[in-house]
Amino acid sequence: MRYDADIELGDAAFEARLGAVGPRALRVATVVLGTATGADDVVQVAMERAWRARDRYDDDRPFEPWFLRIVANTARNDRRQRGRLGALAERSAARRPPPASTPEDDAVLAADRRAVLTALNRLDADDRAVLALRFVEQLSEAEVATILDCPVGTVKSRTARAKVRLRTALTASERPS
């Protein structure tokens, strides 16, 4: 009987970990998909996959990168299956500017966000993913490498190339047509 109680406690702890990483998982799914549409479904499928694989999870390793890798792979599979290459959702709309800002500051900030999001949407999905994970989610290069299932050096080179492409896209959007 005690054995069953220990299993239930372990399952409850696993569920708590899934719940704690849920918001970040949703952002990762949104970035990899390129749109918020379907991101919650991807996270749900990833949670189910993680739940089924919980006996293979190594407690000596960090939980979040393991789970976010499942989310990223699930999102990639979903994007591939549906052929999605849609625009990156404007996640910044939910964020409020600092209370001390003026309407002019808000207008400039909104225009800058739109310009960056437009430039990000011009990039391919891999560039968007590495930039968003590294700079929006502020994950370390090692965590990004775990999530994208590639070496840290690859993350460094992909990040550098994606930054150049983003800079080029931003510069191109500033030039008058």
C-alpha positions, 0 to 999 in steps of 0.5 A, spaced: 500 500 500 505 504 501 508 503 494 502 505 491 502 512 495 509 513 493 507 512 486 501 517 486 506 522 490 511 522 484 505 523 479 503 529 483 510 532 483 511 530 476 504 534 474 506 540 478 513 540 474 508 540 468 504 546 470 510 550 473 513 550 466 506 550 462 507 558 460 514 557 458 512 551 454 506 555 450 511 561 448 516 555 446 510 552 442 508 559 439 515 561 437 516 554 433 510 554 430 510 561 428 503 563 430 499 562 437 494 558 433 494 551 435 500 552 440 496 550 446 494 544 442 501 542 441 503 544 449 497 539 451 500 533 446 507 535 449 504 534 456 501 527 454 507 525 451 511 527 457 506 524 462 507 517 458 515 518 458 515 520 465 518 513 467 524 514 462 525 521 465 532 522 469 531 525 476 538 527 476 537 532 470 533 538 469 526 537 468 525 544 464 530 543 458 527 535 457 520 538 457 521 544 452 525 539 448 519 535 447 514 541 446 519 544 441 519 537 437 512 536 438 511 543 435 516 542 429 512 535 427 505 539 428 508 545 423 511 540 418 504 536 418 500 542 417 505 545 413 505 551 417 509 557 416 505 563 418 506 569 422 509 569 429 503 572 433 504 578 437 505 576 444 507 583 446 500 585 445 499 582 452 504 586 455 503 593 458 508 598 458 511 601 464 506 606 468 511 612 467 511 612 459 508 617 455 503 616 449 509 618 445 513 613 448 508 608 447 507 609 440 514 609 439 515 602 443 509 599 439 512 601 432 519 598 434 515 592 436 511 591 430 518 592 426 521 587 430 516 582 429 515 583 422 522 582 421 522 576 425 516 573 421 521 574 415 526 569 417 525 562 417 522 558 422 529 555 425 532 563 425 525 565 429 526 559 434 533 560 436 532 568 437 526 567 441 529 561 445 535 565 446 533 572 447 525 572 448 525 566 453 532 568 455 535 561 455 542 559 456 546 557 449 546 550 453 538 550 454 537 552 447 541 546 445 538 541 449 531 544 446 533 544 439 537 537 440 543 540 437 550 542 439 552 548 443 556 550 438 551 550 433 546 554 437 552 559 437 553 559 429 545 559 428 544 565 433 550 569 430 547 568 423 540 569 425 542 576 428 545 578 421 539 576 418 534 579 423 538 586 422 538 585 415 531 585 415 530 590 420 534 595 415 530 593 409 524 595 413 527 602 414 529 604 407 523 607 403 520 603 398 
